[in-house]
């Protein structure tokens, strides 16, 4: 059982048992809750539905307690896309560097070879290479 399921199970059990508590216990819990809410900073305003787990932040919209803010949710959605695009760009750049090195090595081999450069342009040179390799 994961953590979220455990929390939901405990919450359901507490809610079911809370209905059967004596008045004096529920009254003391209500007073303790009001004192705790009175100690909150002035920047936090509690909505009328606090008992349902909603919180209204000054200057913001209500959201569930424990639910990540919109910025975090957007970051979680956008970040993998950014990482994927960056990876594709890096792979493209790396393959370009490898290809450039291969062409440079080929050019170096041609320039350092004993065969004159004009021989590579001759049509008969390809036939000569095929005959030599066989």
N, C-alpha and C positions, 0 to 999 in steps of 0.2 A: 504494500500500500504506500503510495507516495505521500508527500507532505500535504498537498492540497486536499486529498481525500481524507486524511486524518483530521485536518482542520474542519472540514465540512461535517464529519461524523461527530466530533466533539461539539461543534456548534449546534447541530440538531439535538444532541442529547441534552445540552444545557437549556435550549429553548423548550424542550419537552418537560424538563424538570421545573423550569421557572414558573410554569402555569400552576403548579401545585404548592408553591411556597406560601407560607402564612403572610398575612398583610403586614405584620410588624417587620418581617425580613425584607419584603419588597419596598416598604417605606424607607427603611434604613439604606437600602441600595440606591433608591432614588435620590435621597439626600446626599449620599456620597458622590453620586454622579454629578449632581448640581454643583457641589463644591469643586470637583475636579474640573468641570467646564468653566467655572469662575476663575480658575487659575491660568487658563489659556491666554497666550499673548493677544494683544488687541488686534494684531494683524490677521488672526484666524477667527472667522465667524462660523458658528456652527448652525447648520440648517435645521429646520424643524424635523427632519427625518434622520437624525443622528442614530436613533435606535435601529434603523434599517441599514446602517453602515455607510451612509453617505456623508460627505464632508464638503462644505462650500468654503472656498478660499477667497479672501478679500480680493476683489477685482478679477475673479476667475469663475469658471463654471463648476458646478458640483460634480464630484466623481467619487467612485467607490474607494473606501480605504484599502490600501494594499495594491491598488491598480496603478500601474506606471503612468506617468504624465504623457501627454500627447507627444512631446519632444522625444522622449525615450522610445515610444512606440514607433515614431517615424524613423528614428536612428536605427532601430533594430531592423526595419524593413529596407532602408536605403543602404545601410552599411554593406551588406553582402553584395549588392549590385555594384557598388563602388569598388569593392575588393576584386570582384570578377572582372570588371572592365580594366582595372589596373593590371591584373594578371595577364589578360589578353594583350594589352599594350606591351608589357615586358616581354612576353613570349615573341611577339612580332619583332620587337627591337633586337632581341637576342638572335632570332633566325636571320635577320638582316645582317647582323655583324658576322655570323658564321658564313653566310653566303659571300659577303665581301671578302672575308679572309680566303675562302676557297678560290675566288676569281683572282685575288692578288697572288696566291701561290701558283696558280696556273700561268699567270703573266710572267712571274719570276722564272718559272721553269722554261717557258718559251724563250725569254730573253737570254738566259744562261746556257741554252742548248747550243750544240755545235752546228746544227742545221741552220742555214740562212733563213731569215724570216720570209723571203720570197718563195721558198720551197713549200711553206704551208698554204700559200694561195694557189699553187699549181694543182691542177686536177689529177694528175698522175701520182701525186704524193700520197693520196688516200689509197690508191691501188698498191703502191709500194709498201705502205704500212701493213696492209692486209697480207701481202705475200711474205713479209719479214716475220710476222707473228705466227704464221702457220708453219 
